[in-house]
Amino acid sequence: MGRLSTLQRDSVKEKMQHEEYDLVIVGGGITGAGVALDASARGMKVALLEMQDFASGTSSRSTKLVHGGLRYLKQFQVGVVAETGREREIVYENGPHVTTPEWMLLPMHKGGTFGKFSTSIGLAVYDRLAGVKKSERKRMLNIQETKDKEPLVKQDGLKGGGYYVEYRTDDARMTIEVMKKAAEFGADIINYAKVSQFLYDNRNKVNGVRVIDRIKNEQFEIHGKKVVNATGPWVDEVRSNDYSKNNKELRLTKGVHVVFDESKFPLHQAVYFDTEKDGRMIFAIPREGKTYVGTTDTFYNNDKASPLVNQEDRDYLINAINYMFPTVHVKDEDIESTWAGIRPLILEEGKDPSEISRKDEIWEGDSGLLTIAGGKLTGYRHMANEIVDRVAKRLKQEYKLEFKPANTKNIPMSGGDVGGSKNFESFVDEKVKLAKGYNLDENVARKLAKKYGSNVDELFALTQAAQHQSTGLPLEMYVELLYGVQNELVVKPTDFLIRRTGALYFDIESVQKYKDIVTNVLADLVGYDDNTKAVYKQELEDAITHAIHGQHQTATA
């Protein structure tokens, strides 16, 4: 059973150079992870390469919802709503430790986007299309019920509300859990490995890639019968290294989120509301003592690796909040943290950013290079299924290879072996009881069990070997860091504090407090020198500055 161990990264890289894979995947976001799991579960020999850290692009910068796409109903994208609704349920069953049902309030106001009748009909159609289970079907609320659910909502012109379920997730953790499951099925996976060019056979068909190891600054080659480009916003850039031409291209849009402490924005109920300025729909969601709000939707053509929040983005969201929650009076300086993500959408001329379809597409070049683009976080499994079907078909045609049919619908992601969503709470309770034998604080045990699901026993065991007191890190953080190095390919402090834990967004205070210790402990665990440590330390400082200030102060800093 494969592990994503940082300590085994070099030996995995060495192995990669001596194999011929059935499939080489370029891109380690949720789509690439899904493709790796689907292909390896069918019995294919799979390699995956990510040029940064896993989920460091779009897959850690979403609204952190596995949602059925209610707003696509407004655009009559019925197929998208139906498919994402079905997939949402599958994701929840396969990963209840990274997915949580979240009741969402949709307030209705005079002159707003949603009227009573249209909201009631829309939510009913949504329930039907998305196959929503009985206990989670919509309810319509009167004025008083709407106020009771969230007293902060604008009272002026309030006509009532809709009440329905979305699913909150940790997008980056979901990606890593799917990736870990692919490794269990035998996929060879490394991060910080940038594909610089394609390799071709004597028929001029893609049969591998040249790779730069960005940690060791070494080059190597990997060979594979088929190559899939699943690089999200980098899809066009990667395709430009191939001779195949395709008239389809991406249109990138940027989505921004801002985070407040609950003392500044004490939201108790997730709210989906329309803005005064342009009628766009925005989420405000309480999470772990914070409230986060997003997202914007603007065309984007700047740096894809680290998109920044600018002052215009901040002002837009501040104005939207103060319009819908007029007693809150949040100000720019109340923003604790921010993130900006890029959506890789298929170009549709003449359409506004919010109108461009979220549907995914597969392109196949003359070279045999397969590219998948577009789509949504929720639909990753279906997208993967679609493209691996194509890969399996080509491998059968060209190499007479047969593989098992797809079955990812019923494969829990890593940590998801908890007996399904219905059993998750009792699973957590059982683990909390078990943790008493480790002399673990009940709150710490519950938090770890909820976050790591069926992998939590490994973390509990690490608490016994942990030398956290000598480091100055809290036990929970130290154990998560150890586990991250041993099982989640944590190389840099940013990998851990941003993507494995989400702390930069939802607990920036602890990042500020423990950033140096985390860097030092990680340097000892992974074994990098003082120069490397200094570089990674600076990367973390930059990430903190970008999260707090975005573009409006760093430009002159």
FENKA-V216138 format. One record per residue. N is the residue number from 1. RES is the residue in one small letter. SS is DSSP state (a for helix, b for strand, c for the rest). BURIAL is + if it has 24 or more other C-alpha atoms within 12 Angstrom, else -. D_CENTER is the distance of its C-alpha to the mean C-alpha in Angstrom with 2 decimals. Layout:
N_RES_SS_BURIAL_D_CENTER, N_RES_SS_BURIAL_D_CENTER
This chain:
1_m_c_-_24.46, 2_g_c_-_22.23, 3_r_c_+_20.37, 4_l_b_+_17.96, 5_s_c_+_20.57, 6_t_a_+_20.84, 7_l_a_+_24.57, 8_q_a_+_24.71, 9_r_a_+_22.83, 10_d_a_+_26.21, 11_s_a_-_27.63, 12_v_a_+_24.67, 13_k_a_+_25.11, 14_e_a_-_28.83, 15_k_a_-_28.44, 16_m_a_+_26.30, 17_q_c_+_29.30, 18_h_c_-_31.70, 19_e_c_-_29.95, 20_e_b_+_29.93, 21_y_b_+_26.69, 22_d_b_+_26.50, 23_l_b_+_23.14, 24_v_b_+_21.52, 25_i_b_+_17.91, 26_v_b_+_17.01, 27_g_c_+_13.34, 28_g_c_+_10.77, 29_g_c_+_7.42, 30_i_a_+_6.44, 31_t_a_+_9.83, 32_g_a_+_11.77, 33_a_a_+_10.79, 34_g_a_+_11.87, 35_v_a_+_14.94, 36_a_a_+_15.84, 37_l_a_+_15.89, 38_d_a_+_17.84, 39_a_a_+_20.24, 40_s_a_+_20.94, 41_a_a_+_21.49, 42_r_c_+_24.11, 43_g_c_+_25.83, 44_m_c_+_24.95, 45_k_c_+_25.08, 46_v_b_+_21.71, 47_a_b_+_20.64, 48_l_b_+_17.26, 49_l_b_+_17.18, 50_e_c_+_14.62, 51_m_c_+_16.41, 52_q_c_+_14.39, 53_d_c_+_12.21, 54_f_c_+_9.44, 55_a_c_+_6.06, 56_s_c_+_8.53, 57_g_c_+_8.59, 58_t_a_+_6.81, 59_s_a_+_3.32, 60_s_a_+_4.04, 61_r_c_+_6.45, 62_s_c_+_6.24, 63_t_c_+_8.80, 64_k_c_+_6.79, 65_l_b_+_9.00, 66_v_b_+_9.52, 67_h_c_+_12.66, 68_g_c_+_15.68, 69_g_c_+_16.14, 70_l_c_+_19.40, 71_r_a_+_19.86, 72_y_a_+_20.13, 73_l_a_+_23.21, 74_k_a_+_24.82, 75_q_c_-_24.51, 76_f_c_-_25.89, 77_q_c_-_22.93, 78_v_a_+_24.02, 79_g_a_+_22.61, 80_v_a_+_19.03, 81_v_a_+_19.49, 82_a_a_+_21.15, 83_e_a_+_18.72, 84_t_a_+_15.50, 85_g_a_+_17.60, 86_r_a_+_18.61, 87_e_a_+_15.25, 88_r_a_+_13.92, 89_e_a_+_16.77, 90_i_a_+_16.20, 91_v_a_+_12.62, 92_y_a_+_14.26, 93_e_a_+_17.19, 94_n_a_+_15.46, 95_g_c_+_13.22, 96_p_c_+_14.98, 97_h_c_+_14.14, 98_v_c_+_10.43, 99_t_b_+_11.46, 100_t_b_+_14.33, 101_p_b_+_16.64, 102_e_b_+_17.19, 103_w_b_+_20.41, 104_m_b_+_20.21, 105_l_b_+_23.39, 106_l_b_+_24.31, 107_p_b_+_27.44, 108_m_b_+_30.10, 109_h_b_+_32.51, 110_k_c_-_35.59, 111_g_c_-_34.78, 112_g_c_+_31.01, 113_t_c_+_28.79, 114_f_c_+_29.17, 115_g_c_+_32.59, 116_k_a_+_33.48, 117_f_a_-_34.45, 118_s_a_-_31.65, 119_t_a_+_29.02, 120_s_a_+_30.71, 121_i_a_-_30.99, 122_g_a_+_27.47, 123_l_a_+_25.91, 124_a_a_+_28.37, 125_v_a_+_27.47, 126_y_a_+_23.75, 127_d_a_+_24.55, 128_r_a_+_26.60, 129_l_a_+_24.37, 130_a_c_+_21.23, 131_g_c_+_23.44, 132_v_c_+_22.74, 133_k_c_-_24.52, 134_k_a_-_27.71, 135_s_a_-_26.73, 136_e_a_+_23.83, 137_r_c_+_25.78, 138_k_c_+_26.37, 139_r_b_+_29.15, 140_m_b_+_31.01, 141_l_b_+_32.05, 142_n_c_-_35.18, 143_i_a_+_35.45, 144_q_a_-_36.16, 145_e_a_-_33.44, 146_t_a_+_30.90, 147_k_a_+_32.33, 148_d_a_-_32.26, 149_k_a_+_28.54, 150_e_c_+_27.77, 151_p_c_+_30.92, 152_l_c_+_29.21, 153_v_c_+_28.76, 154_k_c_+_31.38, 155_q_c_+_34.59, 156_d_c_-_36.47, 157_g_c_-_36.57, 158_l_b_+_34.36, 159_k_b_+_35.10, 160_g_b_+_32.87, 161_g_b_+_29.34, 162_g_b_+_27.18, 163_y_b_+_25.25, 164_y_b_+_22.57, 165_v_b_+_19.50, 166_e_b_+_15.80, 167_y_b_+_13.17, 168_r_b_+_11.18, 169_t_b_+_8.12, 170_d_c_+_6.36, 171_d_a_+_2.63, 172_a_a_+_3.91, 173_r_a_+_6.88, 174_m_a_+_6.30, 175_t_a_+_5.86, 176_i_a_+_8.85, 177_e_a_+_10.68, 178_v_a_+_10.83, 179_m_a_+_11.91, 180_k_a_+_14.44, 181_k_a_+_15.81, 182_a_a_+_16.45, 183_a_a_+_18.29, 184_e_a_+_20.28, 185_f_c_+_21.44, 186_g_c_+_22.64, 187_a_c_+_20.16, 188_d_b_+_20.80, 189_i_b_+_17.75, 190_i_b_+_17.78, 191_n_c_+_15.83, 192_y_c_+_17.74, 193_a_b_+_19.62, 194_k_b_+_20.14, 195_v_b_+_21.81, 196_s_b_+_24.81, 197_q_b_+_26.74, 198_f_b_+_27.36, 199_l_b_+_30.30, 200_y_b_+_32.67, 201_d_c_-_35.38, 202_n_c_-_38.91, 203_r_c_-_37.94, 204_n_c_-_35.48, 205_k_c_+_32.50, 206_v_b_+_29.30, 207_n_b_+_29.64, 208_g_b_+_27.39, 209_v_b_+_25.87, 210_r_b_+_27.04, 211_v_b_+_24.60, 212_i_b_+_24.75, 213_d_b_+_23.72, 214_r_c_-_22.61, 215_i_c_+_23.35, 216_k_c_-_26.85, 217_n_c_-_27.54, 218_e_b_-_28.85, 219_q_b_-_28.83, 220_f_b_+_28.84, 221_e_b_+_28.66, 222_i_b_+_26.94, 223_h_b_+_28.54, 224_g_b_+_27.21, 225_k_b_+_28.72, 226_k_b_+_25.73, 227_v_b_+_22.96, 228_v_b_+_19.74, 229_n_b_+_18.09, 230_a_c_+_14.36, 231_t_c_+_13.66, 232_g_a_+_12.11, 233_p_a_+_13.98, 234_w_a_+_16.30, 235_v_a_+_17.53, 236_d_a_+_20.88, 237_e_a_-_21.45, 238_v_a_+_21.08, 239_r_a_+_23.23, 240_s_c_-_25.85, 241_n_c_+_26.68, 242_d_c_+_27.87, 243_y_c_-_31.20, 244_s_c_+_30.08, 245_k_c_-_30.08, 246_n_c_-_28.06, 247_n_c_-_28.66, 248_k_c_+_25.15, 249_e_c_+_22.90, 250_l_b_+_19.71, 251_r_b_+_19.78, 252_l_b_+_17.10, 253_t_b_+_16.47, 254_k_b_+_15.10, 255_g_b_+_13.52, 256_v_b_+_14.36, 257_h_b_+_13.93, 258_v_b_+_16.58, 259_v_b_+_17.06, 260_f_b_+_20.50, 261_d_b_+_22.17, 262_e_c_+_23.48, 263_s_c_-_26.97, 264_k_c_+_26.49, 265_f_c_+_24.64, 266_p_c_+_25.47, 267_l_c_+_23.46, 268_h_c_+_23.72, 269_q_c_+_22.47, 270_a_b_+_19.35, 271_v_b_+_20.85, 272_y_b_+_20.08, 273_f_b_+_22.75, 274_d_b_+_24.28, 275_t_c_+_25.31, 276_e_c_+_28.96, 277_k_c_-_28.62, 278_d_c_-_27.16, 279_g_c_-_26.20, 280_r_c_+_22.45, 281_m_b_+_20.44, 282_i_b_+_18.40, 283_f_b_+_16.66, 284_a_b_+_17.98, 285_i_b_+_16.43, 286_p_b_+_17.99, 287_r_b_+_16.01, 288_e_c_-_17.71, 289_g_c_-_20.65, 290_k_b_+_18.85, 291_t_b_+_18.35, 292_y_b_+_15.67, 293_v_b_+_16.46, 294_g_b_+_15.06, 295_t_c_+_14.77, 296_t_c_+_17.23, 297_d_c_+_17.60, 298_t_b_+_19.78, 299_f_b_+_20.55, 300_y_c_+_19.54, 301_n_c_-_21.25, 302_n_c_-_21.01, 303_d_c_-_19.23, 304_k_c_+_15.94, 305_a_c_+_15.03, 306_s_c_+_15.29, 307_p_c_+_15.61, 308_l_c_+_17.48, 309_v_c_+_18.27, 310_n_c_+_21.95, 311_q_a_+_24.67, 312_e_a_-_24.72, 313_d_a_+_21.10, 314_r_a_+_21.98, 315_d_a_+_25.27, 316_y_a_+_23.84, 317_l_a_+_21.57, 318_i_a_+_24.40, 319_n_a_+_26.84, 320_a_a_+_24.73, 321_i_a_+_24.43, 322_n_a_+_28.13, 323_y_a_+_29.10, 324_m_a_+_27.45, 325_f_c_+_28.03, 326_p_c_-_31.34, 327_t_c_-_32.41, 328_v_c_+_29.42, 329_h_c_-_30.52, 330_v_c_+_27.46, 331_k_c_-_28.12, 332_d_a_+_26.24, 333_e_a_-_27.13, 334_d_a_+_25.52, 335_i_c_+_22.01, 336_e_c_+_20.72, 337_s_b_+_17.48, 338_t_b_+_15.48, 339_w_b_+_12.52, 340_a_b_+_12.57, 341_g_b_+_10.23, 342_i_b_+_11.81, 343_r_b_+_11.89, 344_p_b_+_13.79, 345_l_b_+_16.32, 346_i_b_+_19.57, 347_l_c_+_22.48, 348_e_c_-_24.80, 349_e_c_-_27.75, 350_g_c_-_28.90, 351_k_c_-_25.90, 352_d_c_-_24.28, 353_p_a_+_20.55, 354_s_a_+_19.88, 355_e_a_+_22.14, 356_i_c_+_20.58, 357_s_c_+_19.48, 358_r_c_+_15.86, 359_k_c_+_17.44, 360_d_c_+_16.60, 361_e_b_+_19.52, 362_i_b_+_20.81, 363_w_b_+_23.39, 364_e_b_+_25.85, 365_g_c_+_27.98, 366_d_c_-_31.62, 367_s_c_+_30.55, 368_g_c_+_28.52, 369_l_c_+_25.19, 370_l_b_+_22.55, 371_t_b_+_19.78, 372_i_b_+_17.00, 373_a_b_+_15.53, 374_g_c_+_14.51, 375_g_c_+_12.92, 376_k_c_+_10.08, 377_l_a_+_6.83, 378_t_a_+_9.60, 379_g_a_+_11.88, 380_y_a_+_10.33, 381_r_a_+_13.11, 382_h_a_+_15.81, 383_m_a_+_15.04, 384_a_a_+_15.26, 385_n_a_+_18.38, 386_e_a_+_19.92, 387_i_a_+_19.77, 388_v_a_+_20.80, 389_d_a_+_23.68, 390_r_a_+_24.73, 391_v_a_+_24.57, 392_a_a_+_26.59, 393_k_a_-_29.08, 394_r_a_+_29.64, 395_l_a_+_30.05, 396_k_a_-_32.60, 397_q_a_-_34.44, 398_e_a_-_34.60, 399_y_a_-_34.77, 400_k_c_-_35.92, 401_l_c_-_33.02, 402_e_c_-_32.11, 403_f_c_+_28.97, 404_k_c_-_28.16, 405_p_c_-_26.66, 406_a_c_+_22.99, 407_n_c_-_22.23, 408_t_a_+_18.48, 409_k_a_+_19.01, 410_n_a_-_20.65, 411_i_c_+_18.85, 412_p_c_+_16.97, 413_m_c_+_14.01, 414_s_c_+_15.13, 415_g_c_+_16.23, 416_g_c_+_16.56, 417_d_c_+_20.33, 418_v_c_+_21.43, 419_g_c_+_23.59, 420_g_c_+_21.23, 421_s_a_+_19.93, 422_k_a_-_23.59, 423_n_a_-_24.32, 424_f_a_+_21.38, 425_e_a_-_23.29, 426_s_a_-_26.39, 427_f_a_+_24.52, 428_v_a_+_23.32, 429_d_a_-_26.94, 430_e_a_-_28.34, 431_k_a_+_26.25, 432_v_a_+_27.32, 433_k_a_-_30.91, 434_l_a_-_30.45, 435_a_a_+_29.21, 436_k_a_-_32.65, 437_g_a_-_34.05, 438_y_a_-_31.98, 439_n_c_-_33.25, 440_l_c_+_29.75, 441_d_c_-_29.36, 442_e_a_-_28.34, 443_n_a_-_25.64, 444_v_a_+_24.05, 445_a_a_+_24.38, 446_r_a_+_22.83, 447_k_a_+_19.80, 448_l_a_+_19.29, 449_a_a_+_20.00, 450_k_a_+_17.54, 451_k_a_+_14.70, 452_y_a_+_15.74, 453_g_a_+_17.51, 454_s_a_+_20.07, 455_n_a_+_19.42, 456_v_a_+_20.85, 457_d_a_+_24.37, 458_e_a_+_23.53, 459_l_a_+_22.49, 460_f_a_+_25.64, 461_a_a_-_27.72, 462_l_a_+_26.44, 463_t_a_+_27.74, 464_q_a_-_31.21, 465_a_a_-_31.01, 466_a_c_+_29.21, 467_q_c_-_31.34, 468_h_a_-_29.26, 469_q_a_-_32.40, 470_s_a_-_33.61, 471_t_a_-_30.38, 472_g_c_-_30.16, 473_l_c_+_26.56, 474_p_c_-_26.06, 475_l_a_+_26.11, 476_e_a_+_22.66, 477_m_a_+_21.09, 478_y_a_+_23.36, 479_v_a_+_22.61, 480_e_a_+_18.81, 481_l_a_+_19.55, 482_l_a_+_21.99, 483_y_a_+_19.71, 484_g_a_+_16.94, 485_v_a_+_19.69, 486_q_a_+_21.13, 487_n_a_+_18.18, 488_e_b_+_14.92, 489_l_c_+_16.39, 490_v_c_+_16.29, 491_v_c_+_18.61, 492_k_c_+_18.41, 493_p_a_+_18.35, 494_t_a_+_15.40, 495_d_a_+_13.31, 496_f_a_+_14.41, 497_l_a_+_14.68, 498_i_a_+_11.49, 499_r_a_+_8.71, 500_r_a_+_10.63, 501_t_c_+_12.04, 502_g_c_+_10.64, 503_a_a_+_14.40, 504_l_a_+_14.66, 505_y_a_+_13.34, 506_f_a_+_14.91, 507_d_c_+_17.79, 508_i_a_+_18.88, 509_e_a_-_22.39, 510_s_a_-_21.74, 511_v_a_+_20.10, 512_q_a_+_23.32, 513_k_a_-_25.45, 514_y_a_+_24.21, 515_k_a_+_22.81, 516_d_a_+_26.04, 517_i_a_+_26.44, 518_v_a_+_22.94, 519_t_a_+_23.79, 520_n_a_+_27.22, 521_v_a_+_26.20, 522_l_a_+_23.58, 523_a_a_+_26.31, 524_d_a_-_28.62, 525_l_a_+_26.30, 526_v_a_+_25.16, 527_g_c_-_28.44, 528_y_c_-_27.97, 529_d_c_-_30.87, 530_d_a_-_31.58, 531_n_a_-_30.84, 532_t_a_+_27.36, 533_k_a_+_26.81, 534_a_a_-_28.00, 535_v_a_-_25.63, 536_y_a_+_22.52, 537_k_a_+_23.97, 538_q_a_-_24.30, 539_e_a_-_20.74, 540_l_a_+_19.67, 541_e_a_+_22.35, 542_d_a_+_21.17, 543_a_a_+_17.59, 544_i_a_+_19.27, 545_t_a_+_21.61, 546_h_a_+_19.03, 547_a_a_+_17.07, 548_i_a_+_20.44, 549_h_a_+_22.42, 550_g_c_+_20.31, 551_q_a_+_22.86, 552_h_a_-_25.76, 553_q_a_-_27.10, 554_t_a_-_25.79, 555_a_c_-_27.76, 556_t_c_-_30.98, 557_a_c_-_30.10
